[in-house]
Amino acid sequence: MVRSCRECTAGLGHCHGTLIRHTAHRAECTEGGCGSPELVLHTFVIDCDTVGCDCTQQTSDRLAG
């Protein structure tokens, strides 16, 4: 038996990956092949500093300089 999520069963647009929101770059998804890194298609969304990205610090440094 194959189980699928409600969105899959209903044929709704969605992604099973996690959206990583960057300060200085376009958002990216952890799911390979996700061509639409938009907030509404993702259930899980995190800020990039959670995964060790330093683009927030780079942006702050650039604005201070």
Biopython code that builds the backbone (N, CA, C, O; Angstrom):
import numpy as np
from Bio.PDB.StructureBuilder import StructureBuilder

atoms = [
    (1, "MET", "N", (0.842, -1.191, 0.000)),
    (1, "MET", "CA", (0.000, 0.000, 0.000)),
    (1, "MET", "C", (0.885, 1.252, 0.000)),
    (1, "MET", "O", (1.799, 1.381, 0.814)),
    (2, "VAL", "N", (0.606, 2.140, -0.896)),
    (2, "VAL", "CA", (1.338, 3.397, -0.980)),
    (2, "VAL", "C", (0.513, 4.481, -0.315)),
    (2, "VAL", "O", (-0.659, 4.674, -0.639)),
    (3, "ARG", "N", (1.138, 5.189, 0.624)),
    (3, "ARG", "CA", (0.448, 6.288, 1.289)),
    (3, "ARG", "C", (0.890, 7.587, 0.653)),
    (3, "ARG", "O", (2.054, 7.740, 0.282)),
    (4, "SER", "N", (-0.023, 8.508, 0.528)),
    (4, "SER", "CA", (0.337, 9.822, 0.009)),
    (4, "SER", "C", (-0.368, 10.883, 0.838)),
    (4, "SER", "O", (-1.356, 10.619, 1.523)),
    (5, "CYS", "N", (0.169, 12.083, 0.755)),
    (5, "CYS", "CA", (-0.389, 13.175, 1.552)),
    (5, "CYS", "C", (-1.704, 13.671, 0.947)),
    (5, "CYS", "O", (-2.058, 13.315, -0.176)),
    (6, "ARG", "N", (-2.403, 14.481, 1.696)),
    (6, "ARG", "CA", (-3.695, 15.015, 1.239)),
    (6, "ARG", "C", (-3.558, 15.827, -0.035)),
    (6, "ARG", "O", (-4.382, 15.723, -0.943)),
    (7, "GLU", "N", (-2.496, 16.648, -0.095)),
    (7, "GLU", "CA", (-2.297, 17.482, -1.274)),
    (7, "GLU", "C", (-2.039, 16.636, -2.516)),
    (7, "GLU", "O", (-2.538, 16.945, -3.598)),
    (8, "CYS", "N", (-1.254, 15.561, -2.354)),
    (8, "CYS", "CA", (-1.004, 14.653, -3.479)),
    (8, "CYS", "C", (-2.311, 14.008, -3.943)),
    (8, "CYS", "O", (-2.604, 13.964, -5.138)),
    (9, "THR", "N", (-3.081, 13.516, -2.993)),
    (9, "THR", "CA", (-4.345, 12.862, -3.306)),
    (9, "THR", "C", (-5.307, 13.815, -4.007)),
    (9, "THR", "O", (-6.014, 13.424, -4.936)),
    (10, "ALA", "N", (-5.328, 15.071, -3.556)),
    (10, "ALA", "CA", (-6.231, 16.068, -4.131)),
    (10, "ALA", "C", (-5.686, 16.701, -5.411)),
    (10, "ALA", "O", (-6.401, 17.443, -6.084)),
    (11, "GLY", "N", (-4.432, 16.416, -5.751)),
    (11, "GLY", "CA", (-3.838, 16.993, -6.958)),
    (11, "GLY", "C", (-3.476, 18.464, -6.813)),
    (11, "GLY", "O", (-3.417, 19.195, -7.802)),
    (12, "LEU", "N", (-3.234, 18.900, -5.571)),
    (12, "LEU", "CA", (-2.894, 20.305, -5.320)),
    (12, "LEU", "C", (-1.396, 20.544, -5.451)),
    (12, "LEU", "O", (-0.592, 19.664, -5.142)),
    (13, "GLY", "N", (-1.023, 21.728, -5.908)),
    (13, "GLY", "CA", (0.380, 22.097, -6.013)),
    (13, "GLY", "C", (1.002, 22.265, -4.639)),
    (13, "GLY", "O", (0.496, 23.022, -3.810)),
    (14, "HIS", "N", (2.093, 21.563, -4.398)),
    (14, "HIS", "CA", (2.780, 21.634, -3.112)),
    (14, "HIS", "C", (4.154, 20.998, -3.243)),
    (14, "HIS", "O", (4.489, 20.432, -4.284)),
    (15, "CYS", "N", (4.950, 21.095, -2.180)),
    (15, "CYS", "CA", (6.280, 20.504, -2.173)),
    (15, "CYS", "C", (6.518, 19.849, -0.824)),
    (15, "CYS", "O", (6.102, 20.376, 0.208)),
    (16, "HIS", "N", (7.182, 18.706, -0.826)),
    (16, "HIS", "CA", (7.482, 17.994, 0.412)),
    (16, "HIS", "C", (8.797, 18.446, 1.043)),
    (16, "HIS", "O", (9.148, 17.986, 2.130)),
    (17, "GLY", "N", (9.516, 19.327, 0.385)),
    (17, "GLY", "CA", (10.789, 19.824, 0.904)),
    (17, "GLY", "C", (10.597, 20.964, 1.890)),
    (17, "GLY", "O", (9.476, 21.393, 2.166)),
    (18, "THR", "N", (11.716, 21.443, 2.411)),
    (18, "THR", "CA", (11.732, 22.584, 3.322)),
    (18, "THR", "C", (12.263, 23.794, 2.573)),
    (18, "THR", "O", (13.309, 23.718, 1.928)),
    (19, "LEU", "N", (11.557, 24.898, 2.652)),
    (19, "LEU", "CA", (11.986, 26.131, 2.010)),
    (19, "LEU", "C", (12.950, 26.861, 2.931)),
    (19, "LEU", "O", (12.643, 27.101, 4.098)),
    (20, "ILE", "N", (14.117, 27.211, 2.403)),
    (20, "ILE", "CA", (15.120, 27.960, 3.170)),
    (20, "ILE", "C", (15.105, 29.396, 2.663)),
    (20, "ILE", "O", (15.434, 29.660, 1.507)),
    (21, "ARG", "N", (14.719, 30.323, 3.541)),
    (21, "ARG", "CA", (14.638, 31.735, 3.166)),
    (21, "ARG", "C", (15.961, 32.428, 3.438)),
    (21, "ARG", "O", (16.476, 32.395, 4.556)),
    (22, "HIS", "N", (16.504, 33.058, 2.402)),
    (22, "HIS", "CA", (17.762, 33.796, 2.504)),
    (22, "HIS", "C", (17.491, 35.293, 2.529)),
    (22, "HIS", "O", (16.502, 35.761, 1.965)),
    (23, "THR", "N", (18.364, 36.036, 3.178)),
    (23, "THR", "CA", (18.274, 37.490, 3.202)),
    (23, "THR", "C", (18.793, 38.083, 1.904)),
    (23, "THR", "O", (18.190, 38.993, 1.336)),
    (24, "ALA", "N", (19.911, 37.559, 1.444)),
    (24, "ALA", "CA", (20.587, 38.156, 0.298)),
    (24, "ALA", "C", (20.396, 37.388, -1.007)),
    (24, "ALA", "O", (20.872, 37.832, -2.052)),
    (25, "HIS", "N", (19.711, 36.248, -0.968)),
    (25, "HIS", "CA", (19.557, 35.420, -2.155)),
    (25, "HIS", "C", (18.115, 34.943, -2.276)),
    (25, "HIS", "O", (17.309, 35.108, -1.360)),
    (26, "ARG", "N", (17.813, 34.357, -3.411)),
    (26, "ARG", "CA", (16.497, 33.779, -3.627)),
    (26, "ARG", "C", (16.324, 32.569, -2.706)),
    (26, "ARG", "O", (17.290, 31.862, -2.416)),
    (27, "ALA", "N", (15.110, 32.337, -2.256)),
    (27, "ALA", "CA", (14.833, 31.175, -1.409)),
    (27, "ALA", "C", (15.155, 29.899, -2.172)),
    (27, "ALA", "O", (15.075, 29.852, -3.399)),
    (28, "GLU", "N", (15.524, 28.862, -1.418)),
    (28, "GLU", "CA", (15.819, 27.574, -2.042)),
    (28, "GLU", "C", (15.105, 26.469, -1.292)),
    (28, "GLU", "O", (14.766, 26.615, -0.118)),
    (29, "CYS", "N", (14.883, 25.364, -1.979)),
    (29, "CYS", "CA", (14.176, 24.235, -1.399)),
    (29, "CYS", "C", (15.115, 23.045, -1.253)),
    (29, "CYS", "O", (16.017, 22.849, -2.067)),
    (30, "THR", "N", (14.895, 22.255, -0.209)),
    (30, "THR", "CA", (15.717, 21.071, 0.025)),
    (30, "THR", "C", (15.305, 19.897, -0.864)),
    (30, "THR", "O", (16.034, 18.909, -0.956)),
    (31, "GLU", "N", (14.187, 19.991, -1.494)),
    (31, "GLU", "CA", (13.689, 18.915, -2.348)),
    (31, "GLU", "C", (14.274, 19.063, -3.747)),
    (31, "GLU", "O", (14.047, 20.072, -4.415)),
    (32, "GLY", "N", (15.015, 18.074, -4.184)),
    (32, "GLY", "CA", (15.587, 18.113, -5.524)),
    (32, "GLY", "C", (14.499, 18.203, -6.587)),
    (32, "GLY", "O", (13.507, 17.477, -6.534)),
    (33, "GLY", "N", (14.688, 19.083, -7.536)),
    (33, "GLY", "CA", (13.712, 19.229, -8.606)),
    (33, "GLY", "C", (12.578, 20.191, -8.309)),
    (33, "GLY", "O", (11.693, 20.367, -9.146)),
    (34, "CYS", "N", (12.578, 20.813, -7.154)),
    (34, "CYS", "CA", (11.537, 21.803, -6.847)),
    (34, "CYS", "C", (11.839, 23.054, -7.660)),
    (34, "CYS", "O", (12.831, 23.739, -7.411)),
    (35, "GLY", "N", (11.000, 23.342, -8.612)),
    (35, "GLY", "CA", (11.245, 24.476, -9.485)),
    (35, "GLY", "C", (10.521, 25.740, -9.066)),
    (35, "GLY", "O", (10.566, 26.743, -9.778)),
    (36, "SER", "N", (9.863, 25.706, -7.934)),
    (36, "SER", "CA", (9.075, 26.857, -7.521)),
    (36, "SER", "C", (9.257, 27.136, -6.035)),
    (36, "SER", "O", (8.393, 26.795, -5.227)),
    (37, "PRO", "N", (10.381, 27.755, -5.672)),
    (37, "PRO", "CA", (10.606, 28.033, -4.252)),
    (37, "PRO", "C", (9.760, 29.205, -3.745)),
    (37, "PRO", "O", (10.280, 30.281, -3.449)),
    (38, "GLU", "N", (8.457, 28.977, -3.654)),
    (38, "GLU", "CA", (7.540, 29.999, -3.160)),
    (38, "GLU", "C", (6.968, 29.544, -1.826)),
    (38, "GLU", "O", (6.728, 28.356, -1.611)),
    (39, "LEU", "N", (6.760, 30.476, -0.958)),
    (39, "LEU", "CA", (6.312, 30.205, 0.400)),
    (39, "LEU", "C", (5.020, 29.392, 0.451)),
    (39, "LEU", "O", (4.919, 28.460, 1.248)),
    (40, "VAL", "N", (4.045, 29.718, -0.368)),
    (40, "VAL", "CA", (2.731, 29.072, -0.267)),
    (40, "VAL", "C", (2.744, 27.594, -0.642)),
    (40, "VAL", "O", (1.825, 26.865, -0.269)),
    (41, "LEU", "N", (3.751, 27.138, -1.361)),
    (41, "LEU", "CA", (3.802, 25.733, -1.764)),
    (41, "LEU", "C", (4.498, 24.841, -0.739)),
    (41, "LEU", "O", (4.518, 23.620, -0.899)),
    (42, "HIS", "N", (5.065, 25.428, 0.304)),
    (42, "HIS", "CA", (5.847, 24.675, 1.274)),
    (42, "HIS", "C", (5.225, 24.716, 2.667)),
    (42, "HIS", "O", (4.830, 25.774, 3.155)),
    (43, "THR", "N", (5.147, 23.551, 3.295)),
    (43, "THR", "CA", (4.638, 23.462, 4.662)),
    (43, "THR", "C", (5.708, 23.876, 5.650)),
    (43, "THR", "O", (5.421, 24.513, 6.664)),
    (44, "PHE", "N", (6.961, 23.505, 5.345)),
    (44, "PHE", "CA", (8.065, 23.791, 6.248)),
    (44, "PHE", "C", (8.940, 24.893, 5.680)),
    (44, "PHE", "O", (9.420, 24.793, 4.551)),
    (45, "VAL", "N", (9.150, 25.954, 6.468)),
    (45, "VAL", "CA", (9.940, 27.110, 6.055)),
    (45, "VAL", "C", (10.873, 27.487, 7.208)),
    (45, "VAL", "O", (10.439, 27.612, 8.353)),
    (46, "ILE", "N", (12.167, 27.667, 6.889)),
    (46, "ILE", "CA", (13.140, 28.075, 7.903)),
    (46, "ILE", "C", (13.978, 29.228, 7.365)),
    (46, "ILE", "O", (14.078, 29.423, 6.154)),
    (47, "ASP", "N", (14.579, 29.989, 8.276)),
    (47, "ASP", "CA", (15.530, 31.023, 7.881)),
    (47, "ASP", "C", (16.888, 30.371, 7.663)),
    (47, "ASP", "O", (17.207, 29.365, 8.297)),
    (48, "CYS", "N", (17.678, 30.935, 6.778)),
    (48, "CYS", "CA", (18.940, 30.322, 6.371)),
    (48, "CYS", "C", (19.962, 30.207, 7.494)),
    (48, "CYS", "O", (20.807, 29.313, 7.459)),
    (49, "ASP", "N", (19.909, 31.087, 8.486)),
    (49, "ASP", "CA", (20.888, 30.992, 9.566)),
    (49, "ASP", "C", (20.714, 29.710, 10.384)),
    (49, "ASP", "O", (21.632, 29.300, 11.094)),
    (50, "THR", "N", (19.560, 29.086, 10.287)),
    (50, "THR", "CA", (19.307, 27.812, 10.952)),
    (50, "THR", "C", (20.216, 26.710, 10.411)),
    (50, "THR", "O", (20.585, 25.788, 11.138)),
    (51, "VAL", "N", (20.571, 26.812, 9.137)),
    (51, "VAL", "CA", (21.435, 25.799, 8.514)),
    (51, "VAL", "C", (22.864, 26.292, 8.342)),
    (51, "VAL", "O", (23.652, 25.682, 7.619)),
    (52, "GLY", "N", (23.201, 27.400, 9.006)),
    (52, "GLY", "CA", (24.580, 27.878, 9.010)),
    (52, "GLY", "C", (24.950, 28.841, 7.906)),
    (52, "GLY", "O", (26.133, 29.126, 7.724)),
    (53, "CYS", "N", (24.000, 29.347, 7.172)),
    (53, "CYS", "CA", (24.281, 30.332, 6.126)),
    (53, "CYS", "C", (24.580, 31.680, 6.787)),
    (53, "CYS", "O", (23.979, 32.024, 7.806)),
    (54, "ASP", "N", (25.496, 32.429, 6.213)),
    (54, "ASP", "CA", (25.851, 33.721, 6.813)),
    (54, "ASP", "C", (25.443, 34.912, 5.948)),
    (54, "ASP", "O", (26.022, 35.991, 6.082)),
    (55, "CYS", "N", (24.463, 34.740, 5.068)),
    (55, "CYS", "CA", (24.084, 35.860, 4.204)),
    (55, "CYS", "C", (23.450, 37.004, 4.996)),
    (55, "CYS", "O", (23.533, 38.152, 4.559)),
    (56, "THR", "N", (22.825, 36.738, 6.132)),
    (56, "THR", "CA", (22.280, 37.804, 6.974)),
    (56, "THR", "C", (23.414, 38.675, 7.504)),
    (56, "THR", "O", (23.320, 39.903, 7.495)),
    (57, "GLN", "N", (24.486, 38.034, 7.966)),
    (57, "GLN", "CA", (25.650, 38.766, 8.475)),
    (57, "GLN", "C", (26.322, 39.548, 7.354)),
    (57, "GLN", "O", (26.734, 40.690, 7.556)),
    (58, "GLN", "N", (26.436, 38.942, 6.174)),
    (58, "GLN", "CA", (27.051, 39.627, 5.036)),
    (58, "GLN", "C", (26.279, 40.874, 4.661)),
    (58, "GLN", "O", (26.875, 41.902, 4.337)),
    (59, "THR", "N", (24.942, 40.793, 4.704)),
    (59, "THR", "CA", (24.101, 41.938, 4.385)),
    (59, "THR", "C", (24.292, 43.047, 5.433)),
    (59, "THR", "O", (24.391, 44.223, 5.082)),
    (60, "SER", "N", (24.344, 42.670, 6.713)),
    (60, "SER", "CA", (24.551, 43.650, 7.783)),
    (60, "SER", "C", (25.904, 44.331, 7.651)),
    (60, "SER", "O", (26.012, 45.545, 7.822)),
    (61, "ASP", "N", (26.939, 43.547, 7.344)),
    (61, "ASP", "CA", (28.270, 44.094, 7.177)),
    (61, "ASP", "C", (28.323, 45.068, 6.002)),
    (61, "ASP", "O", (28.965, 46.116, 6.084)),
    (62, "ARG", "N", (27.656, 44.724, 4.929)),
    (62, "ARG", "CA", (27.659, 45.578, 3.732)),
    (62, "ARG", "C", (26.933, 46.892, 4.005)),
    (62, "ARG", "O", (27.366, 47.946, 3.539)),
    (63, "LEU", "N", (25.837, 46.837, 4.753)),
    (63, "LEU", "CA", (25.097, 48.062, 5.063)),
    (63, "LEU", "C", (25.853, 48.943, 6.053)),
    (63, "LEU", "O", (25.732, 50.167, 6.008)),
    (64, "ALA", "N", (26.629, 48.336, 6.941)),
    (64, "ALA", "CA", (27.395, 49.104, 7.922)),
    (64, "ALA", "C", (28.631, 49.760, 7.312)),
    (64, "ALA", "O", (29.129, 50.762, 7.824)),
    (65, "GLY", "N", (29.122, 49.180, 6.210)),
    (65, "GLY", "CA", (30.370, 49.666, 5.617)),
    (65, "GLY", "C", (30.209, 50.734, 4.671)),
    (65, "GLY", "O", (31.193, 51.218, 4.113)),
]
sb = StructureBuilder()
sb.init_structure("model")
sb.init_model(0)
sb.init_chain("A")
sb.init_seg("    ")
for serial, (resi, resn, name, xyz) in enumerate(atoms, 1):
    if name == "N":
        sb.init_residue(resn, " ", resi, " ")
    sb.init_atom(name, np.array(xyz, "f"), 0.0, 1.0, " ", f" {name:<3s}", serial, name[0])
structure = sb.get_structure()
